[in-house]
Amino acid sequence: MSHRYLAAVCTVIAVVMLAAAPASAQTMPRTPWGTPDLQGIWDFRTITPLERPEELGDKAFLTVEEAAAAEQAEIQRNLELWEAEARRTEAGGNVGAYNNFWMDRGTRPTRRTSLITYPPNGRFPELSEVGAERAEARRAYMAAHPADSYTDRNSSDRCIVGFNAGPPITPLAYNQNMQLFQTPDHVVIYTEMVHTPRIVPLDDRAALDPGIRLWSGDSRGRWEGNTLVIETANFNEQRQWIPLTSGGSGVTSTANMTLVERFTRVDDETLDYTFTVTDPDTWASDWTATMPMQRTDMPLFEYACHEGNYSMEGILSGHRADERAAAAQQQ
């Protein structure tokens, strides 16, 4: 009787432990060659900010009720913007970029108060001494030369690199989807924004020569258990990836930036994406962010950024008009 009782207790414990185990440990989908199957289209929309608002202090997570309230507030905000009267520019002033019809930020928070998990305060680290000097020089230059040439504009304005496509991938505005493909010796990460494909070798081939610089960097991947780890360096110094702080200011990364990304299939519907940025020419320390990507059956949409990139034409022609007006006043 005691043996039967012990067996029953062990069975109950095993069932409870199995139920509590992550879905990835129970039903991890795998490729025919045995690695975790991360393939599919993944939606990375979230209203959780990259950087934690200062007023939240050390609060790392929202309560369930606070998260639900934030989601409802975002839904209500979208409704109000959709129903608002059109704003005109005849009287001057700035009414923003696209109206809300074009935005696709999502409505759900992650329950974290920031995507940044390190530093522990959920905010960007301080700028390094070199980074602060660069940021000030950039601000001074742009104040005097905002659009002398298309080269003064960042690589997103120029349709070279999507502003949310990375690497690293960070949620912002619209076209927030990524498709991942796998073969035994390669992974391809294809972003909807600007349709940037990153082809990542999984073998032991050497990295590119440091003198060869790419817009999305030079990536090499490997498996650590069930996690795909991708290390990237050799970024083009003209890339101008600019993470926005909560105050709206931007800091441009440098060619010396290195990036480590980790992709882990949490369950059938969720891919955990975590990345660490190291750039001593910008930041006083490295920083890490994490976010879930949700599987979607929606197809990727065309993002023909170069076709009719009227923003660049408008920026440059508008600045030429300002120059003519300033010259006329001096005469």
C-alpha positions in Angstrom: 0.0 0.0 0.0 2.8 2.4 0.9 4.5 1.7 -2.5 1.3 2.4 -4.3 0.8 5.6 -2.3 4.4 6.7 -3.1 4.0 6.0 -6.8 0.8 8.0 -6.8 2.5 10.9 -5.1 5.4 10.8 -7.6 3.0 10.7 -10.5 1.1 13.8 -9.2 4.4 15.6 -8.7 5.6 14.7 -12.2 2.3 16.0 -13.7 2.5 19.2 -11.8 6.2 19.8 -12.8 5.3 19.1 -16.4 2.4 21.5 -16.3 4.7 24.2 -14.8 7.5 23.6 -17.3 7.8 26.1 -20.1 6.0 25.2 -23.3 9.3 25.3 -25.1 10.6 22.4 -23.0 7.6 20.3 -23.7 6.8 21.1 -27.4 9.8 22.9 -28.8 9.3 22.7 -32.6 12.5 21.5 -34.3 13.8 21.6 -37.8 14.5 18.3 -39.7 18.2 18.7 -38.8 17.4 19.0 -35.1 17.8 22.7 -34.2 14.9 24.7 -32.6 12.6 25.9 -35.4 12.4 29.7 -35.2 11.0 30.2 -38.7 8.0 32.3 -39.4 6.8 35.9 -39.4 7.2 37.6 -36.0 5.4 40.8 -34.9 7.4 43.0 -32.5 4.8 45.7 -31.9 4.5 46.9 -28.3 3.7 50.1 -26.5 6.3 49.4 -23.8 9.0 52.1 -24.2 12.6 51.3 -24.9 13.6 53.5 -22.0 11.8 53.6 -18.6 10.1 56.9 -17.8 12.0 58.6 -15.1 9.0 59.0 -12.9 8.7 55.2 -12.5 12.0 55.1 -10.7 12.9 51.5 -9.8 9.6 50.0 -10.8 10.5 47.3 -13.3 7.0 45.8 -13.9 3.4 47.0 -14.3 0.7 45.2 -12.4 -1.8 43.2 -14.4 -4.3 46.0 -13.8 -1.9 48.7 -14.9 -1.0 46.8 -18.0 -4.7 46.4 -18.9 -5.3 50.1 -18.2 -2.3 51.1 -20.5 -3.7 48.9 -23.3 -7.2 50.4 -22.9 -5.7 53.9 -22.9 -3.8 53.2 -26.1 -7.0 51.9 -27.8 -8.9 55.0 -26.7 -6.1 57.3 -27.9 -6.2 55.6 -31.4 -10.0 56.1 -31.5 -9.7 59.8 -30.6 -7.0 60.4 -33.2 -8.9 58.6 -35.9 -12.0 60.7 -35.2 -10.2 64.0 -34.8 -10.7 66.8 -37.2 -8.0 67.3 -39.8 -5.3 69.8 -38.9 -4.1 72.3 -41.5 -0.8 74.0 -41.9 -1.9 77.2 -43.6 -1.2 79.2 -40.5 2.2 77.6 -40.1 3.4 75.3 -37.3 4.2 71.7 -37.2 1.3 69.1 -37.2 3.7 66.1 -37.1 4.5 63.5 -39.7 2.0 60.9 -40.8 -1.5 60.9 -39.2 -2.5 58.0 -37.1 -4.0 56.1 -40.0 -0.5 55.2 -41.0 0.8 54.2 -37.6 0.9 50.6 -36.4 2.4 50.8 -32.9 0.2 48.1 -31.4 -1.7 48.4 -28.2 -0.2 45.9 -25.8 2.5 46.5 -23.2 4.9 43.7 -22.2 4.2 44.4 -18.5 7.8 45.6 -18.2 8.1 49.4 -17.7 10.9 49.4 -20.3 12.4 47.1 -22.9 15.9 48.0 -21.4 16.7 45.6 -18.6 20.3 46.7 -18.0 21.2 49.1 -16.5 18.7 48.1 -13.8 17.0 51.5 -13.9 15.7 50.6 -17.3 17.4 53.6 -18.9 20.3 54.2 -21.3 23.6 54.4 -19.6 25.4 57.7 -19.4 27.3 58.8 -22.5 31.0 58.1 -22.5 33.3 61.1 -22.6 33.9 60.5 -26.3 30.1 59.9 -26.8 29.2 63.2 -25.2 31.6 65.1 -27.3 30.3 63.4 -30.5 26.7 64.1 -29.5 27.4 67.8 -28.9 29.3 68.1 -32.1 26.5 66.5 -34.0 23.9 68.8 -32.4 26.0 71.9 -33.3 26.6 70.7 -36.8 22.9 69.9 -37.5 21.8 73.2 -36.0 23.8 75.0 -38.7 23.7 72.4 -41.5 20.4 70.5 -41.2 20.3 69.6 -44.9 23.2 70.9 -46.9 23.2 67.5 -48.5 21.4 64.2 -48.4 24.5 62.9 -46.5 23.5 65.1 -43.6 20.3 63.1 -43.1 20.3 59.8 -41.2 20.3 56.5 -43.0 16.5 56.0 -42.3 15.7 59.3 -44.0 17.7 58.0 -47.0 15.9 54.6 -47.1 19.1 52.7 -46.5 18.4 51.2 -43.1 14.9 51.0 -41.5 14.6 52.9 -38.3 13.1 50.0 -36.4 14.8 47.2 -38.4 18.1 47.5 -36.7 20.1 45.6 -36.0 19.2 45.7 -33.2 15.5 45.4 -33.8 13.5 48.0 -31.8 9.8 48.7 -32.1 8.7 52.0 -33.5 5.8 53.4 -35.6 4.9 50.8 -38.3 6.0 47.8 -40.5 7.0 46.0 -37.3 7.4 42.5 -38.6 10.4 40.2 -39.1 10.6 36.9 -41.0 13.1 34.3 -40.1 14.4 31.6 -42.4 16.7 28.7 -41.4 18.9 26.2 -43.2 21.4 23.8 -41.5 24.2 26.3 -41.9 22.6 29.8 -42.3 19.8 31.9 -40.8 18.2 34.8 -42.7 16.5 37.7 -40.8 14.3 39.7 -43.1 12.7 42.8 -41.8 9.5 44.3 -43.3 10.9 47.8 -42.9 13.0 48.6 -46.0 13.2 44.8 -46.7 16.6 44.3 -45.2 17.8 40.7 -45.3 20.6 39.7 -43.0 22.3 36.4 -44.0 23.9 34.9 -40.9 26.4 32.0 -41.3 26.3 29.4 -38.6 29.6 27.8 -39.4 33.0 28.7 -38.0 34.1 31.0 -40.9 36.2 33.9 -40.0 34.7 37.4 -39.6 35.3 40.0 -42.3 38.4 42.1 -42.3 37.8 45.2 -40.1 38.2 47.4 -43.1 35.0 46.0 -44.7 32.0 47.9 -43.3 28.4 47.0 -43.9 25.1 48.9 -43.3 23.8 46.0 -41.1 27.2 44.9 -39.9 28.9 41.5 -40.3 27.0 38.8 -38.4 28.0 35.3 -37.2 25.6 32.9 -35.5 25.8 29.9 -33.2 23.5 27.8 -31.0 23.7 27.9 -27.3 21.2 25.2 -26.2 17.9 26.3 -27.6 19.0 29.9 -28.1 20.3 31.3 -31.4 23.1 33.8 -30.6 24.2 36.3 -33.3 27.2 38.5 -32.8 27.6 41.5 -35.2 30.4 43.9 -35.8 31.9 45.9 -38.7 29.1 48.4 -38.9 29.3 51.2 -41.5 30.2 54.4 -39.7 27.6 56.2 -41.9 24.8 54.0 -40.7 23.6 56.5 -38.0 21.5 54.1 -36.0 19.8 56.5 -33.5 18.0 55.1 -30.5 15.7 57.7 -29.1 15.6 58.5 -25.4 12.4 59.3 -23.6 13.2 63.0 -23.9 13.2 62.6 -27.7 17.0 63.2 -28.2 18.9 60.8 -30.4 22.4 59.4 -30.1 24.2 58.1 -33.1 26.1 54.8 -32.7 29.6 54.3 -34.2 31.5 51.9 -36.4 33.0 50.4 -33.2 29.7 49.2 -32.0 29.3 45.4 -31.4 26.0 43.7 -30.9 24.9 40.3 -29.4 21.4 39.2 -30.1 19.6 36.1 -28.6 16.5 34.5 -30.1 14.7 31.9 -28.0 11.4 30.2 -28.9 9.4 30.4 -25.7 6.3 28.7 -27.0 4.5 28.1 -30.3 3.4 31.8 -30.4 6.3 33.7 -28.8 9.9 34.4 -29.7 12.0 36.1 -27.0 14.4 38.6 -28.4 17.2 40.0 -26.2 20.2 42.1 -27.3 23.2 43.8 -25.8 24.8 46.8 -27.3 28.5 47.7 -26.6 29.8 50.9 -28.0 32.5 52.7 -25.8 32.6 55.6 -28.3 29.0 56.3 -27.4 28.0 54.8 -24.0 29.8 54.6 -20.7 28.7 50.9 -20.4 26.9 48.3 -22.4 23.1 48.1 -22.3 20.6 45.3 -22.8 17.0 45.2 -23.9 14.5 42.3 -24.2 11.1 42.0 -25.8 8.7 39.2 -27.0 7.9 38.8 -30.6 4.5 37.3 -31.4 3.9 34.9 -34.3 1.6 36.2 -37.0 -0.1 34.6 -40.0 -0.2 38.0 -41.7 2.1 38.3 -44.7 4.9 40.9 -44.9 3.8 44.0 -46.8 5.8 45.9 -49.4 7.8 48.8 -48.0 9.0 50.6 -51.1 10.9 53.3 -49.3 13.0 54.4 -52.3 10.0 54.8 -54.6 8.8 58.3 -54.3 10.9 59.2 -51.2 9.4 62.6 -51.2 10.6 63.3 -47.7 14.2 63.6 -48.8 13.2 65.9 -51.7 11.0 67.9 -49.4 13.7 68.3 -46.7 16.4 69.4 -49.2 14.2 71.7 -51.3 12.7 73.2 -48.1 16.2 74.0 -46.8 17.2 75.5 -50.2 14.1 77.8 -49.8 15.2 78.8 -46.3 18.6 79.6 -47.7 17.2 81.8 -50.4 15.0 83.6 -47.9 17.9 84.2 -45.6 20.0 85.5 -48.5 17.2 87.8 -49.6 17.0 89.4 -46.1 20.7 90.1 -46.2 20.5 92.0 -49.4 
